[in-house]
């Protein structure tokens, strides 16, 4: 028996795949956003009325933030270091954020084209704190598409 749509839309199971490699232990993804500019066309009509028409403009891609617990994996650090040294041919990568249903089947894919790291932030270091230390990677992409 098929479940209603709302039963499959729980956002707790997802993954990040960059250049065919699954990045593990991602805790949070934010900023998956597709947007476009709005062009305002202002004109006077033949009867003298002033009209503002809104037209679709260029698409704009947002910045996607990935948060994970700090691990020994240094792939994020290497990736951002390469971008700082201008190795952009190696740095721009294709990938996808994949959302899975309750059975582990892919439900949706958010495809990233020519993504590269803008910043990497390590969580706060506090003496006596018992929370998990995290790292946040902010990616910028030339295109975000839903597959």
N, C-alpha and C positions, 0 to 999 in steps of 0.2 A: 504494500500500500504506500503510495507516494505521500510525503508529508507536505503540509501547506508551505508556501514560500517563506513565511516568517520563521519557520523552524530551521531553515537552512542559512539564515542570515546572521548568525552569531559570529562576531568578529574576533574570536580568540585564537583561531588557527590560521596562520599565514606564514609565508616565507619570502625571502629575498634571494633571487637568483641573478648573479652578475656574470656575464660571459660564460654561461653554462655551469657556473660553480654556485652551489647553494650556500649562502651565508647563514650560519646557525646562531641560535640563541638571541634572535631579535626579540625584544620585549615590546616595542611600540613603533608604529609607523604613523607619522602625521604629515599633512601637507599634500596629500594626493588630490590635486586640484587642476581642473581644466577650465581655462578662462579665455576670453577674447576682449580686445578693445572695442569700444563703442564709438562710432563716428556719428556726430550730429550734423545733419544737413539742414541748414536754416534757409528758408526761402519764403518769398511772398507769392501767393497764388494769383491766378488771373483776376479773381474777384477782390484782391487786395488783402486777403487774410494772411497773417503770419503763421507759418507752419514749421515745426521742428520734427524732422524724421530721424529715426535712429537706425543706423545701418551696421551690419557686422563688420568688424575690423580684423586686424591681425590677431592670430592666436598668441596667448602668453602662457608660458608654463611656470608653475610655481616652484618652490623649493621643497624637497621631501626630506624629512628628518627621520633617521633611524636611531633607535636607542637600544643598547644591549648592555648586559653586564660586562665589566672589564674582564678580559681573558688574556691568555698568553698569545693569542692570535694577533699578529702585527699587520695584517693585510690593510686595515684602514689607515694606519700610520704610513705605510709604504705608499699607498695610493695618493694620499694628500701630499706627501713629500715629493713624489714624482710631478704632481701638478704645480707645486711651488717652484720646481726647477724647470718648468716649461716643456716637459715631455708630453705635450698634449696629444700627439698621435697614439701614445701608449695609454694615456689616462682616460680618454673618452671611451666609454664602454656601453654596450647594450645590456639590458636586463629586464627584469619584471618583478613586481610584487604579486604574489599568488595568494589568493584567499581560498581556503579549503572548507568544505562542508563538514558536518559532524562525522561522516564516514571516511574523511581524508581524501575525498575526490576534489580536484580543482573546480572551484565555483566561478571565479573571475580572475582575470590576469590584467594587470596594469603595466603595459609595456613602456619601458624607458628607452629613449633613443639618445645616444651620445651623452650619457650621464657622466658627470665628473664631480669630485668632492670640492665643496666650497669651504667647509670648516669641519674641524673635529674638536669636540669639547669633552673634557674629562670632568666627571662630577666633583662636587666639593669634597675636600679632604678635611675631616673634623676629628680632633682627638676624642676618643671614647665613643664615637658614633658606631652604631651596629648595623646601619643600612648598607645595602649592596652598592659598591662603587660602579658607576656606569660611564659609558662613553656615548656621545651623540654625534653622529655623522650627518652633515647636511649636504645633500646632493642637489645639483642643478642639472636639468636635462633640457635638450632642445625640443623634445616632443614627449608627450604622455598620451597614450592611447589605451582605450579599454578594448580588450580582445574577448 
